Amino acid sequence: SEHQTYKAGADAPLWFMSGVDAAEKAPSAFDKNPVLFVWDGDDASAFIPDRDSATILDLGIAKLHFELGAGG
């Protein structure tokens, strides 16, 4: 099954969706893109549901690309 990259309602701001789009296109250490971005209506967060020592690098890569895509 394909990995879900974000959870957000219809109220998610454009900057959040732009950030998710950029993170989805980012490279990942093991081509897994394991990061999940969440918009809860007030705040954005990012985490790796099935984290191990190899995927923590992917969190940093994805967060950087999210920030670039979201406009800083």
C-alpha positions in Angstrom: 0.0 0.0 0.0 1.1 3.5 -0.7 2.3 5.6 2.2 0.1 8.5 3.3 2.1 11.7 3.4 -0.4 14.0 5.2 -3.5 14.3 7.2 -5.5 17.5 6.9 -9.0 18.7 6.6 -10.4 20.9 3.8 -9.4 23.9 5.9 -5.6 23.2 5.5 -3.9 26.4 4.3 -2.3 26.7 0.9 1.2 27.0 2.5 0.7 23.7 4.3 -0.3 21.9 1.1 2.5 23.5 -0.8 4.9 22.3 1.9 3.6 18.8 1.6 3.9 18.9 -2.1 7.5 19.9 -1.9 8.3 17.3 0.7 6.7 14.6 -1.4 9.1 15.5 -4.2 12.2 15.6 -2.0 14.8 12.8 -2.0 14.7 10.4 0.9 17.6 8.4 2.3 16.1 5.1 1.4 13.4 6.2 -1.1 10.7 5.6 1.4 9.5 9.1 2.3 8.3 7.9 5.7 7.3 11.3 7.1 3.6 12.2 7.9 2.6 15.8 8.0 -0.4 16.8 10.0 -2.6 19.9 10.0 -4.8 19.9 13.0 -6.7 23.1 12.2 -4.2 25.3 14.1 -0.7 23.9 13.8 1.4 21.8 11.4 3.5 18.9 12.7 5.7 16.3 11.1 6.7 12.9 12.4 7.6 9.3 11.3 5.0 6.8 12.5 7.3 3.8 12.1 10.6 5.4 13.2 13.9 3.7 13.3 17.5 5.0 13.3 17.6 5.0 9.5 14.5 7.1 8.9 15.3 10.0 11.3 17.5 11.4 8.5 14.4 11.4 6.3 12.6 13.6 8.8 15.2 16.3 8.5 15.2 16.1 4.7 11.4 16.3 4.5 11.1 19.1 7.0 13.6 21.2 5.1 11.8 20.7 1.8 8.4 21.3 3.5 9.7 24.6 4.9 11.1 25.6 1.4 7.8 24.7 -0.3 5.7 26.5 2.4 7.6 29.7 1.8 9.9 29.6 4.9 
